[in-house]
Amino acid sequence: MSTEIGVATAERTTLRVMARGSDPWLAVMAFGRMLATVAEAEALLVMDRGAEVDVWTVVNRSSPQSRRRLADQQWNLMQVFPDLDMDFHILDRRDEPLDRLVRPNEYDMFIRLRANAYS
């Protein structure tokens, strides 16, 4: 089964996601591409907890509008991968360097979404 997710980026690309088998790592990579529309989103931290996957979106100075865009993209991802158990979290660093808040190497996957982010 193939599902297409439209991703609004500067290039107006479309990300094609193969939902066969619902690979959680593929879902996370798709989510990273989907967050191109959320300027405050800087990185994803992902931890495999066996039956579920924790996904932390690192943002800086989020607004109610940006949190709503994040929630919309989370919902879109869950529609494409309905059988995955993913728990979403938001870490708003509020201008703090990311390494003061978390150690990215403690997570199973770290995806940088923006150049010059979280310094």
Buried (B, 14 or more C-beta within 10 A) or exposed (E): EEBEBEBEEEEEEEBEBEBEEBBBEBBBBBBBBBBBBBEBBBBBBBBBEEEEBBBBBBBBEBEEEBBEBBEEBBEBBBEBBEEBEBEBEBBBBEEEEBEEEBEBEEBBBBBBBBEEBBE
